[in-house]
């Protein structure tokens, strides 16, 4: 027997059943596993913080760029930041996010605004810098400059680690996804948070400027050698 159903009804039924199936799988299978993994990661972070805040900050800073590049950040770290902020209002990982990602990206973009390798790169870096500082996000804006220069890429990871280490030294907690100028006032210590943010951004900017000046020299030397 042939069942004649309107196409709209078929689409609604298929969408509802597929959504229900995905929701049940997520609720009963994947969510408990993700929650358990998140709790273990949170416990590891808390244990490391209790043992040595400086070490915890250094490790968190060093892994945060590889984590976001590898897709782990949004799956694991960001939910932990939001949970920690929900409970206490501030978060150590939130501070690492602001310093290790946003301020490092802002430093890279600032360097390419004031001393780019090519004039066209300043136009690319300016919107990224404004969003970094104005909204505390869009760290992906630094990707083109990081992928184009290994020194910039390495310095981003290095200064993110140093920034995290300074946060651990001062034992500062903060928030993520807020304007950079507001972040210190939303942290556990405004002065110390501001010092770490400015220092990390300044050192990343300086390193990127040096890298931008160095790479064209290497390229010109290679060209000269090839001509000779």
Backbone as a ProteinNet text record, in pm:
[ID]
protein_1_A
[PRIMARY]
XXXXXXXXXXXXXXXXXXXXXXXXXXXXXXXXXXXXXXXXXXXXXXXXXXXXXXXXXXXXXXXXXXXXXXXXXXXXXXXXXXXXXXXXXXXXXXXXXXXXXXXXXXXXXXXXXXXXXXXXXXXXXXXXXXXXXXXXXXXXXXXXXXXXXXXXXXXXXXXXXXXXXXXXXXXXXXXXXXXXXXXXXXXXXXXXXXXXXXXXXXXXXXXXXXXXXXXXXXXXXXXXXXXX
[TERTIARY]
84.3	0	88	52.8	130.3	74.2	163.9	122.9	152.1	50.1	64.6	61.8	179.8	191.8	246.9	200.8	256.9	407	480.4	625.6	665	587.1	617	610.4	509	494.4	611.2	651.3	765.2	892	916.2	1036.4	1034.2	916.5	904.8	927.2	871	888.7	1033.1	1096.6	1236.9	1326.1	1299.9	1379.5	1360.2	1235.3	1208.1	1271.5	1260.2	1316.8	1469	1529.9	1676.7	1726.3	1654.8	1692.9	1677.1	1567.6	1545.3	1653.1	1688.3	1792	1925.9	1962	2088.9	2087.7	1974.2	1964.4	1976	1912.8	1919.7	2061.8	2127.4	2266	2356	2336.5	2417.4	2390.4	2262.1	2225	2270.1	2251.8	2277.9	2416.6	2483	2612.2	2727.1	2719.1	2832.6	2843.6	2731.4	2736.7	2801.6	2764.9	2832.9	2983.7	3024.8	3168	3237.3	3174.4	3232.7	3239.4	3133.8	3132.6	3241.8	3258	3362.4	3500.9	3523.3	3652.4	3677.8	3574.4	3588.3	3622.2	3559.1	3587.3	3730.8	3780.3	3918.9	4017.4	3987.8	4074.9	4072.4	3953.2	3940.5	4017.7	4007.4	4080.1	4230.5	4275.8	4418.9	4467	4386.2	4423.1	4427.6	4325	4320.2	4436.3	4472.1	4584.1	4715.7	4732.6	4854.5	4861.4	4746.7	4742.3	4779.2	4729	4759.9	4907.5	4965.4	5106.1	5197.4	5170.7	5253.7	5174.8	5121.1	5047.6	5132.8	5262.3	5351.1	5361.4	5379.6	5387.1	5255.1	5144.1	5012.3	4991.5	5029.9	5015.9	5103.2	5226.6	5318.7	5263.6	5218.7	5166.4	5040	4950.6	4825.9	4854.9	4948.9	4984.2	5048.3	5133.6	5203.8	5110.8	5006.1	4919.4	4797.8	4771.9	4644.4	4638.6	4752.5	4751.6	4741.7	4822.8	4802.8	4662.2	4602.2	4466.9	4364.5	4374.3	4275.8	4300.2	4425.8	4456.1	4411.7	4416.6	4378.6	4232.1	4153.6	4011.3	3975.6	4074.7	4049.6	3995.3	4031.5	3994.8	3843.9	3769	3624.4	3553.8	3616.4	3554.2	3578.8	3692.9	3730.5	3754.9	3843.7	3887.3	3777.5	3710	3606.2	3493.8	3440.4	3338.5	3388.6	3516.7	3572.3	3580.5	3617.2	3622.2	3484.5	3383.2	3247.4	3194.9	3225	3181.3	3247.8	3377.3	3450.5	3401.2	3373.6	3322.5	3182.5	3103	2967.5	2968.9	3066.6	3072	3133	3242.5	3315.4	3323.6	3277.3	3282.2	3411.1	3519.7	3648.6	3706.7	3802.5	3858.8	4006.7	4086.1	4228.4	4247.4	4173.9	4183.2	4126.7	4029.5	3978.3	4085.2	4165	4276.4	4381	4408.5	4504.7	4452.8	4322.9	4262.6	4286.5	4258.5	4274.4	4420.2	4510.3	4652	4717.2	4701.4	4772.7	4720.8	4592.3	4534.9	4511.5	4428.6	4384.9	4499.8	4576.3	4683.4	4799.4	4824.5	4927.1	4883.4	4758	4706.6	4709	4672.5	4675.4	4817.4	4914.8	5054.3	5102.2	5063	5100.3	5035.8	4907.8	4838	4893.6	4925.2	4981.2	5114	5197.1	5326	5307.6	5206.3	5182.8	5107.4	5059	5002.4	5112.6	5204.7	5307	5433	5461.3	5582.9	5559.7	5470.5	5441.1	5552.4	5556.9	5651.5	5612	5482.6	5428.7	5316.8	5299.5	5200.3	5059	5031.4	4897.6	4861.6	4962.9	4936.6	4880.7	4910.6	4856.8	4705.1	4653.2	4508	4440.7	4511.9	4458.4	4462.8	4569.4	4589.6	4503.8	4469.9	4397.9	4261.9	4174.5	4045.9	4062.8	4158.8	4184.1	4225.5	4314.3	4359.5	4242.9	4157.7	4044	3946.6	3924.5	3834.3	3899.7	4029.4	4101.6	4083.3	4110.1	4106.4	3964	3877.5	3742.8	3644.7	3669.6	3574.6	3638.3	3770	3836.7	3823.6	3819	3803.2	3867.4	3837.5	3890	4042	4092.1	4236.4	4279.5	4181.7	4213.6	4271.4	4253	4307	4459.2	4523	4669.1	4720.1	4632	4674.2	4757.8	4715.7	4795.9	4940.5	4961.7	5097.4	5175.4	5106	5171.5	5214	5125.9	5156.2	5258.4	5270	5364.5	5506.2	5521.8	5653.4	5668	5761.9	5780.2	5823.9	5898	5941.4	5821	5728.7	5606.6	5523.5	5513.4	5437.6	5498	5629	5695.7	5687.7	5699.5	5693.9	5554.5	5450.9	5314.1	5297.6	5346.6	5337.9	5425.1	5545.6	5638.3	5581.7	5534.7	5485.7	5351.7	5273.8	5153.2	5191.6	5297.8	5347.2	5400.8	5476.6	5530.1	5418	5316.6	5202.7	5128.6	5108.5	5044.3	5126.2	5258.7	5346.3	5336.6	5328.6	5313.4	5179.4	5074.9	4944.9	4952.8	5022.7	5040.2	5122	5225	5309.4	5227.9	5143.8	5060	4931.8	4903.4	4780.2	4656.6	4654.5	4544.9	4443.1	4316.6	4207.4	4127.7	4072.9	4001.4	3886.1	3844.3	3733.1	3775.6	3703.7	3732	3618	3646.6	3546.6	3487.3	3572.8	3534	3634.3	3599.3	3696.2	3824.6	3936.8	4066.4	4078.8	4025.7	4037.6	3953.5	3851.2	3766.1	3816.1	3897	3940.4	4009.6	4103.7	4168.1	4070	3966.8	3871.3	3774	3770.7	3685.8	3765.6	3894	3981.4	3993.9	4068	4087.5	4185.5	4269.2	4362.7	4386.1	4327.8	4329.1	4470.2	4552.2	4686.5	4773	4773.1	4856	4808.9	4678.4	4625.3	4665.2	4657.1	4695.3	4843.2	4927.1	5071.3	5100.3	5037.8	5061.2	5010.5	4894.4	4837.3	4926.2	4966.6	5048.6	5185.3	5245.8	5378.1	5374	5272.8	5261.3	5238.9	5150.7	5123.7	5247.4	5316.8	5434.5	5546.4	5573.3	5681.8	5648.5	5521.6	5481.7	5495.4	5455	5466.1	5612.3	5699	5841.1	5902.8	5871.7	5926	5877.4	5751.3	5695.4	5758.9	5783.7	5850.5	5989.4	6063	6196.5	6187.2	6088.6	6071	6036	5952.9	5916.2	6036.4	6126.1	6245.1	6347.3	6349.4	6449.5	6417.2	6290.3	6253.5	6283.6	6253.1	6290.4	6439.8	6523.6	6668.9	6710.7	6652.4	6683.4	6643.1	6524.1	6477.5	6567.8	6612.1	6697.7	6833.5	6885.8	7013.6	7003	6888.5	6868.8	6861.3	6793.9	6782.2	6918.2	6999.6	7133	7220.1	7211.8	7289.8	7250.8	7118.5	7070.5	7119.4	7122	7168.1	7315.8	7396.6	7539.8	7568.2
-119.4	0	124.6	218.1	340.9	448.2	504.8	614.1	746.7	829	958.9	1067.9	1121.6	1227.1	1352.6	1467.1	1591.7	1599.8	1657.2	1666.4	1745.2	1847.1	1925.8	1839.5	1752.1	1662.8	1565.3	1512.6	1419.7	1488.5	1609.9	1683.2	1714.4	1754.1	1784.4	1659.6	1547.2	1422.9	1376	1383.4	1342.3	1430.9	1561.9	1653.6	1629.4	1603.9	1579.8	1451.5	1344.4	1215.1	1220.6	1282.3	1291.4	1378.3	1487.3	1572	1499.5	1422.3	1345.5	1239.8	1170.9	1066.9	1126.9	1239.4	1304.4	1352.4	1406.6	1454	1341.5	1227.2	1113.1	1056.9	1047.4	998.9	1092.3	1222.6	1320.6	1314.8	1305.6	1312	1188.1	1070.8	947.4	888.3	928.3	867.5	967.7	1071.2	1161.9	1263.2	1316	1418.2	1367.4	1247.3	1198.1	1182.3	1136.1	1120.9	1256.5	1353.5	1487.4	1552.6	1533.1	1589.4	1527.6	1395.4	1327.7	1375.5	1388.7	1437.5	1579.3	1662.8	1800.7	1808.7	1721	1720.6	1678.2	1579.8	1535.9	1646.4	1715.6	1825.9	1937.5	1967.9	2071.8	2033.2	1904.4	1856.6	1866.8	1834.5	1844	1988	2080.9	2222.8	2271.2	2234.7	2277.1	2218.4	2092.8	2029.1	2097.3	2129.8	2198.9	2338.3	2407	2539.7	2532.2	2428.1	2412.5	2380.6	2303.1	2266.1	2382.6	2447.2	2559.3	2644	2757.5	2845.5	2891.6	2912.8	2956.6	2848.6	2723.4	2611.9	2595.1	2607.2	2594.2	2701.8	2824.6	2933.8	2914.6	2869.3	2845	2738.6	2626.7	2517.7	2559.5	2629	2673.6	2769.9	2860.6	2955.7	2889.5	2790.8	2724.4	2640	2584.2	2493.2	2562.9	2689.4	2749.2	2776.3	2816.1	2834.4	2700.8	2599	2468.3	2413.4	2444.6	2395.6	2457.9	2589.1	2654.2	2617.9	2598.4	2557.3	2414.1	2330.4	2190.6	2162.1	2264.6	2246.1	2200.3	2191.8	2146.1	2258.8	2381.8	2496.1	2506.3	2509.2	2528.6	2405.6	2289.9	2167.8	2145.9	2191	2160.5	2285.8	2373.8	2485.9	2589.1	2628.8	2731.7	2692.2	2568.3	2530.7	2539.7	2504.5	2515	2660.5	2749.5	2892.8	2942.1	2905.1	2951.2	2893.6	2766.1	2705.3	2771.8	2797.2	2860.5	3003.2	3075.4	3211.7	3211.8	3109.8	3101.4	3080.5	3003.5	2972.4	3084.4	3142.9	3240.3	3379.5	3396.6	3527.5	3553.8	3491.5	3504.9	3366.3	3358.7	3230	3244.9	3149.7	3151.4	3128.2	3031.4	3005.8	3122.3	3193.8	3313.5	3420.2	3434.4	3529.8	3485.2	3355.3	3302.6	3324.9	3309.6	3336.7	3481.5	3574.2	3716.1	3751	3698.5	3731.9	3650.4	3518.5	3430.7	3430.6	3456	3458.7	3601.1	3675.2	3806.6	3906.6	3917.6	4017.3	3978.5	3849.5	3804.7	3836.4	3805.8	3838.5	3989	4066.4	4212.4	4262.5	4202.1	4240.7	4212.6	4097.2	4062.6	4159.7	4187.7	4280.6	4422.1	4465.6	4599.6	4613.3	4510.8	4513.6	4526.5	4460	4465.4	4590.3	4667.1	4798.3	4903	4899.6	5004.6	4971.3	4842.3	4804.7	4676.1	4680.7	4559.6	4526.7	4401.9	4363.4	4428.3	4433.1	4498.4	4592.5	4701.6	4801.5	4743.8	4649.1	4590.5	4514.7	4465.6	4389.1	4476.4	4605.6	4696.1	4704	4703	4708.2	4581.2	4469.3	4342.5	4337.8	4391.8	4382.5	4480.7	4594.7	4698.7	4653.1	4594.7	4548.3	4443.2	4353	4250.7	4310.6	4410.9	4477.4	4545	4612.9	4683.1	4585.8	4471.2	4371.3	4304.6	4275.7	4219.6	4307.2	4436.1	4527.9	4568.4	4579.7	4628.5	4523.4	4397.3	4291.5	4171.2	4166.3	4055.4	3923	3926.5	3803.1	3819.8	3728.5	3727.8	3713.6	3618	3592	3528.3	3476.3	3417.9	3521.6	3648.7	3754.3	3750.4	3686.8	3677.3	3558.4	3468	3348	3376.5	3467.8	3489.1	3526.8	3607.9	3651.5	3540.4	3458.8	3347.5	3239.9	3206.9	3101.2	3145.6	3276.6	3328	3339.7	3331.7	3353.1	3262.4	3169.3	3074.9	3144.4	3254.5	3327.8	3387.6	3444.3	3500.7	3390.6	3277.2	3164	3117.4	3098.4	3053.9	3155.5	3283.7	3387.9	3398.6	3370.4	3373	3269.1	3148.7	3043.4	3077.9	3128.6	3161.3	3269.8	3380.5	3490.4	3458.3	3369.3	3321.1	3243.8	3162.6	3090.5	3182.8	3285.4	3381.7	3461.5	3497.9	3568.8	3483.8	3355.8	3264.6	3246.4	3241.2	3227	3349.1	3469.2	3590.8	3592.7	3543.4	3533.9	3440.5	3328.3	3235.7	3295.7	3372.3	3436.9	3534.1	3614.1	3710	3646.5	3521.7	3451.1	3533.8	3580.8	3665	3579.7	3606	3544.1	3654.1	3621.3	3723.1	3664	3735.7	3691.9	3697.7	3624.2	3621	3686.6	3719.8	3775.2	3906.5	3993.6	4129.4	4225.1	4353.6	4449.5	4451.7	4467.9	4462.7	4569.1	4688.7	4795.7	4767.9	4682.4	4649.9	4528.3	4445.3	4319.9	4336.3	4431.6	4445.1	4473.8	4552.2	4590.6	4478.4	4375.4	4259.8	4142.7	4164.2	4058.4	4067.4	3972.4	3971.7	4077.9	4130.2	4237.4	4320.3	4439.6	4521.6	4561.3	4604.9	4652.1	4540	4427	4315.3	4260	4253.3	4206	4300.8	4431.2	4529.9	4518.6	4498.1	4484.4	4364.1	4251.2	4129.3	4146.4	4206.2	4226.3	4316.1	4429.3	4524.5	4465.2	4398.1	4339.2	4232.3	4146.2	4039.4	4096.2	4193.7	4255.8	4327.6	4401	4477.3	4385.1	4278	4187.7	4110.9	4071.7	4005.4	4099.8	4225	4326.9	4347.8	4361.3	4383.8	4266.6	4145.7	4027.3	4018.1	4051.3	4046.1	4150.9	4270.5	4375.1	4328.9	4269.2	4217.4	4108	4019.2	3911.5	3967.4	4070.7	4133	4197.1	4254	4317.8	4212.7	4099.1	3996.3	3916.5	3884.2	3796.7	3855.9	3985.4	4040.8	4037.7	4053.4	4047.4	3909.4	3807	3669.9	3645.7	3696.1	3676.6	3746.6	3869	3943.3	3877.6	3822.7	3753	3629	3557	3437.5	3473.1	3586.1	3630.9	3667.9	3738.2	3778.4	3657.3	3556.3	3434.1	3363.7	3360.7	3294	3365.6	3501	3579	3556	3554.9	3532.9	3392.3
0	0	0	-85.2	-96.8	-5	76.4	165.3	96	85.1	20.9	127.2	155.2	256.5	190.1	234.1	181.2	207.5	113.8	127.3	251.5	285.1	405.2	529.8	535.9	651.3	659.8	543.9	540.7	590.3	542.7	584.3	733.1	783.3	926.3	1010.3	966.1	1040.1	1039.4	921.5	911.5	997	992.7	1075.1	1222.9	1262.5	1404.1	1454.2	1374.9	1416.1	1421.6	1319.9	1319.6	1434.7	1462.8	1576.3	1708.2	1721.3	1844.1	1862.9	1754.2	1763.1	1803.9	1741.1	1776	1920.3	1964.3	2102.5	2203.4	2174.6	2266.4	2274.3	2158.4	2157.8	2237.5	2216.5	2288.7	2438.9	2475.4	2617.3	2694.4	2635.4	2709	2684.7	2577.4	2546.7	2549.6	2468.2	2453.5	2566.4	2612.8	2718.4	2846.9	2896.4	3017.2	2998.2	2878.9	2853	2849.2	2782.3	2774.7	2912.1	2992.2	3127	3212.6	3201	3277	3234.6	3104.2	3055.2	3102.5	3098.2	3145.1	3292.6	3370.9	3515.2	3543.7	3467.4	3486.5	3447.7	3337.7	3295.7	3399.1	3448.5	3550.9	3676.6	3715.8	3833	3811.4	3689.9	3659.3	3668.5	3617.1	3623.1	3766.9	3844.8	3984.7	4063.8	4035.2	4105	4070	3941.7	3899.9	3959.7	3965.3	4027.6	4174.8	4242.2	4384.3	4405	4312.6	4324.5	4290	4175.8	4131	4031.6	4075.1	3983.1	3865.1	3888.4	3780.2	3672.6	3715.8	3621.4	3547.6	3620.2	3557.9	3452.3	3484.8	3389.4	3267.1	3289.2	3178.4	3084.7	3140.2	3058.2	2984.1	3055.2	2991.8	2877.4	2898.7	2793.9	2673.7	2698.4	2588.7	2501.8	2562.6	2486.5	2427	2464.2	2423.4	2273.2	2211.1	2065.4	1992.5	2027.5	1964.3	1985.4	2101.8	2129.8	2036.4	2014.8	1927.2	1781.4	1743.9	1606.7	1580.5	1684.4	1669.6	1695.2	1728.2	1752.1	1891.7	1980.8	2117.7	2204.4	2171.7	2256.5	2275	2164.9	2174.6	2230.6	2218.7	2268.6	2417.1	2467.6	2606	2689	2642.7	2725.9	2744.9	2636.4	2647.1	2742.5	2736.6	2835.6	2979.6	3002.1	3137.1	3181.6	3089.6	3121.3	3162.9	3085.7	3114.1	3245.1	3271.9	3397.8	3517.5	3505.8	3615.7	3639.1	3531.2	3543.9	3603.9	3570.7	3624.2	3775.1	3823.7	3966.3	4049.1	3999.9	4082.3	4021.5	3899.1	3835	3759.9	3801	3733.3	3709.1	3618	3579.7	3548.1	3593.6	3559.9	3410.4	3355.6	3212.3	3131.7	3189.1	3123	3110.8	3216.8	3212.2	3111.2	3105.5	3007.8	2866.2	2847.5	2717.1	2675.4	2766.4	2734.5	2705.6	2786.3	2771.6	2659.9	2666	2574.3	2432.5	2414.9	2280.7	2231	2304.7	2256	2251.1	2359.9	2362.5	2270.9	2257.7	2163	2019.8	1987.6	1854.3	1830.3	1933.4	1920.8	1897.6	1965.1	1945.2	1804.5	1750.5	1612.8	1514.5	1535.1	1445.5	1456.1	1578.5	1597.2	1523.6	1533.1	1463.3	1313	1260.9	1116.9	1073.7	1169.6	1139.2	1131.5	1228.5	1236.6	1157.6	1135.9	1061.9	983.4	884.8	807.1	708.4	666.4	561.2	429.5	404.6	286.3	330	258.6	298	300.9	214.3	208	335.3	408.5	529.7	641.5	639	740.8	731.3	609	589.8	639.6	633.3	682.6	834.9	893.4	1037.9	1117.4	1059.7	1134.5	1186.7	1103.4	1157.8	1266.8	1248.5	1349.5	1481.9	1477.2	1599.4	1670.4	1595.7	1655.7	1721.8	1657.9	1716.4	1837.2	1828.6	1943.7	2066.6	2051.2	2164.8	2202.1	2103.1	2130	2176.1	2139.2	2171.6	2240.1	2246.8	2314.3	2242.9	2111.1	2034.3	1896.2	1804.2	1667.6	1665.9	1744.6	1743.9	1612.1	1536.9	1406.8	1310.9	1341.8	1255.6	1247.7	1346	1346.4	1265.3	1225.1	1154	1028.9	940.7	818.8	847.7	951.2	985	1055.1	1133.8	1201.6	1102.4	1009.5	913.1	809.1	789.6	690.1	744.2	876.2	936.6	1058.8	1052.8	1163.1	1291.7	1278	1397.6	1468.7	1392.7	1451.1	1515.3	1448.7	1502.7	1635.3	1635.3	1757.4	1868.9	1834.2	1937.2	1996.9	1916.5	1968.9	2079.2	2054.5	2156	2276.6	2250.1	2358.9	2450.2	2392.5	2475.9	2540.2	2478.3	2545.7	2671.5	2660.7	2778.1	2884.7	2843.4	2939.8	3006.4	2926.9	2984.2	3085.2	3051.8	3146.1	3272.2	3257.3	3373.1	3464.2	3404.5	3485.3	3557.9	3490.7	3557	3676.9	3659.3	3770.3	3882.5	3846.5	3947.9	4032.6	3966.4	4038.6	4092.7	4046.1	4084.4	4048.1	3923.9	3875.8	3801.1	3827.1	3752.5	3683.2	3567.3	3491.7	3413.9	3311.1	3227.7	3081.3	2999.4	2856	2779.1	2654.1	2562.8	2612.7	2662.1	2699.8	2635.9	2620.2	2566.4	2648.1	2580.4	2648.1	2756.1	2730.6	2829.8	2953.8	2941.9	3056.7	3133.2	3068.8	3129.2	3264.8	3280.5	3412.1	3524.9	3496.5	3600.1	3634.2	3551.4	3577.2	3633	3656.8	3707.3	3858.8	3914.7	4060	4105.7	4014.6	4047.6	3921.9	3918.3	3796.7	3754.9	3849.8	3816.8	3762	3829.3	3785.7	3651.5	3632.3	3504.6	3392.1	3416.6	3315.1	3280.8	3382.3	3359.3	3270.3	3301.3	3223.4	3080.1	3064.3	2930.9	2845.3	2901.2	2825.9	2793.5	2892.1	2870.4	2761.7	2765.9	2666.1	2526.9	2516.7	2386.8	2333.6	2420.6	2378.3	2330.5	2404.7	2366.7	2238.3	2223.7	2099.4	1981.4	2000.9	1895.6	1856.6	1954.9	1928.4	1852.9	1896.7	1830.3	1686	1663.9	1528.6	1438.2	1492.1	1413.7	1371.2	1465	1433.4	1327.1	1341.9	1243.7	1106.5	1103.4	975.5	907	986.4	929.7	885.4	955.5	928.4	802.6	783.1	672.4	535.2	509.5	379	352.2	458.9	442.7	395.7	458.7	419.1	274.4	236.1	99.9	-1	30.4	-61.3	-75	37.3	32	-55.7	-42.8	-124.1	-271.6	-301.6	-440	-497.3	-415.4	-459.4	-488.1	-401.4	-420	-549	-575	-696	-821.4	-818.2	-933.2	-958.4	-848.4	-862.7	-915.4
[MASK]
++++++++++++++++++++++++++++++++++++++++++++++++++++++++++++++++++++++++++++++++++++++++++++++++++++++++++++++++++++++++++++++++++++++++++++++++++++++++++++++++++++++++++++++++++++++++++++++++++++++++++++++++++++++++++++++++++++

